[in-house]
Amino acid sequence: MSGVAVRTQGLTRDYPSVRAVDDLTLEVPAGIVFGFLGPNGSGKTTTVRLLLGLLDPSSGRAEILGHDVATDAAAVRAMSGALMEHSGLYERLSAEENLAFFGRAAGMKRSEIAPRIRELLEPLGLYDRRRELVGTWSRGMKQRLAVGRALMHHPRMLFLDEPTAGLDPVAAAELRDDLERLVADEGVTVFINTHHLAEAERLCNLVGVIREGRLIALGHPDQVRGSSSARFLMIGGQNLGALVTERISACAGVTSVALEDSRLRIELEDGARVSDIVRTAVEAGAEIEEVRRGSESLEQAFLSLLDIDGEMPA
C-alpha cells in the first residue's frame, strides 16, 4: 500500500470557550502505524472525530484515503474501523454474536462472517471462547475483542483512541502484541491516540505531538527524541565525588552534571568530546567502570516538548 492515508490542511475546531484543534496540517502515509501523542485534553479525540466526519470543522479540510471528509463522510466511515472511548460491545451477547452483528451492520455477506470471525479471534486467543457472554470477560479480553470488532469489515483505516487506557500492565502488553500481529496481517493504516509513550515507541513508524490543539512535533520516534536536543553521557564507577563533578562541569560542551544512583549523568551539547570528558574524570580520581552515551527517551523528549517537569500526565 502506498500514498497518503490521512491529509489535513488547516483543520480547526472551535467551541465557545476553547479551540480544541488549531490549524492542524498533517500527512500520514498509508500502511503505517501513526501515533498521535498528547496529554488528555490536547485535542486528540476531537481530531479523530473530525477525521471520521462525526464533527464538522470550524475551518480547514481533511481527507481519508483520498475521500474528502466533508463531502464523502459515509465512504470514509465505511472504509474505516474505530475503537473510541467505549468498546461498543454488547455484553449480553457472546463474542461471536457481537462480531456477527457488526459484520451484518457493515454489509458483509452472511457467508463471509463465520470465516472472518475465526480469522480475527484465533490470533487474539479468543476463538475457543467465542460463545461465552462478553459480560463475563475481563476488561483486557473485552478490549482485544473490541479491536477485532473494529477490523471485522476489512477496513483500510483503523482509528484507536487510547486502546490500552485502564488496562493493567499485563493486559496492556498483551493488547500491544495483538495490535502488532493484526496490523501486520491486515495491512491497514493505523491512527492511534495515546499518552503512553512506551506504546508509541514500540508500535509507531511516525508520531505527532499535539499540545493545546496545535501540532508541535512530527517525525519518526527517533526524530522526536532528537527534537529535544538532549544528549547525555552516563559514567559509572567509584570515586565520583565533588572534585570529579567540578572538573567535568568545566569541560567544553558540558551543560550539567548530576550524580544519579552512583552514576554521573552528564548533559552534552552537540560537538562535545566524550574522550576529553572521560580523561578529565580519570585525572580527577574517578575509577571508571562504565561509559554509555545516549539520547533522551521518547517520554523525556515528549515532556520537554510540552514544557512539563516530572511524570507524564494521566
HELIX and SHEET records of a PDB file:
HELIX    1   1 LYS A   44  LEU A   51  1                                   8    
HELIX    2   2 ALA A   73  ALA A   78  1                                   6    
HELIX    3   3 ALA A   95  ALA A  105  1                                  11    
HELIX    4   4 ARG A  110  LEU A  124  1                                  15    
HELIX    5   5 TYR A  127  ARG A  129  5                                   3    
HELIX    6   6 VAL A  134  THR A  136  5                                   3    
HELIX    7   7 ARG A  139  LEU A  151  1                                  13    
HELIX    8   8 PRO A  169  GLU A  186  1                                  18    
HELIX    9   9 LEU A  197  LEU A  203  1                                   7    
HELIX   10  10 PRO A  221  SER A  227  1                                   7    
HELIX   11  11 ALA A  242  SER A  249  1                                   8    
HELIX   12  12 VAL A  274  GLU A  283  1                                  10    
HELIX   13  13 LEU A  298  LEU A  305  1                                   8    
SHEET    1   A 4 ARG A  19  PRO A  29  0                                        
SHEET    2   A 4 VAL A   4  ASP A  14 -1                                        
SHEET    3   A 4 SER A  59  ILE A  64 -1                                        
SHEET    4   A 4 HIS A  67  ASP A  68 -1                                        
SHEET    1   B 6 SER A  80  LEU A  83  0                                        
SHEET    2   B 6 MET A 157  ASP A 161  1                                        
SHEET    3   B 6 THR A 189  THR A 194  1                                        
SHEET    4   B 6 VAL A  33  LEU A  37  1                                        
SHEET    5   B 6 LEU A 206  ARG A 211  1                                        
SHEET    6   B 6 ARG A 214  GLY A 219 -1                                        
SHEET    1   C 4 VAL A 254  GLU A 260  0                                        
SHEET    2   C 4 ARG A 263  LEU A 268 -1                                        
SHEET    3   C 4 ARG A 231  GLN A 238 -1                                        
SHEET    4   C 4 GLU A 287  SER A 295 -1                                        
END                                                                             
